[in-house]
Amino acid sequence: MSITIKSGAEIDAMRVACRLASEVLDYLTPFIQPGITTKEIDRLAHDYMVNVQGTTSATLNYQPPGHVPYPASLCTSVNDVVCHGVPNDTPLKSGDIINIDVTVIKDGWYGDNSRMFLIGKASIAAERLCRVTYESMWKGIVKVKPGARLGDIGHAIQTFAENAGYSVVREYCGHGIGQRFHEDPQILHYGRPGTGLELVPGMIFTIEPMINLGKRDIKEGRKGGQPYDGWTIVTKDRSLSAQWEHTVLVTETGYEVLTLSEGSPTPPDFVRALTPA
């Protein structure tokens, strides 16, 4: 495992890239309404990245080994889609939930984040799933500090989500990030406290739990007898799934969330209670 510890100047560059990634979601928020298609969301995001921010999308034409090139500038995962949903021409409708996952590149540095959106009037079950998933992410984030272990993050997320009656997807995880989209270490969203890699200042990685309303099992998303698109992953039992993501820096005394901007959702009360005045 090769962990890249970022220097002060490199951290500053990551702060810029991550803030810009969050600002894409800020820009998109007013448009996420019933009737818009995910393809239109993708077009809006692409234009904003290129023409306003001067960034490029990390996902457009991204092709890890064994995959076809990803065809869009962001991922749009609706309802039972766990991750990597490809934008299409289907309009969003009231009651849907959607995860929008944005990664931008600025001056060679990657910023990565995602948020959940409730479309119109969502069900109580859908709203609670999205809220608990958000809180689960933050349960992991507040464990980040020098000397902590990766297992502390995963355990905090897993126990909180499972105690709420949900399941944690295990096939996908967070990751180190910097001048590459995906770096070591992998950040599992389950685990045992006191195990795994020890955190040190200068590490930067994503925390991005995927939490299912039903069982944790997943499968390739195939619809209408069409060939698999090579990317979309859904819950095996077709239950709802939610995800939130932040990019986090290990500081000398704790953590700094890099993917924050003016429009970022407010952290849960338990986070604010832990933050010194």
Buried (B, 14 or more C-beta within 10 A) or exposed (E): EEBBEBEEEBBEBBBBBBBBBBBBBBBBEEEBEEEBBBBBBBBBBBEBBEEEBEBBBBBBEBEEEEEEEBBBBBBBBBBBBBBBBBBBEEBBEEBBBBBBBBBBBBEEBBBBBBBBBBBEEBEEEBBBBBBBBBBBBBBBBBBBBBEBBBBBBBBBBBBBBBEBEBBBBBEBBBBBBBBBBBBBBBBBBBBEBEEBBEBEBBBBBBBBBBBBBBEBBBEEBEEEEEEEBBBBBBBBBEBBBBBBBBBBBBBEEBBBBBBBBEBBEEBBEEBEEEEEE
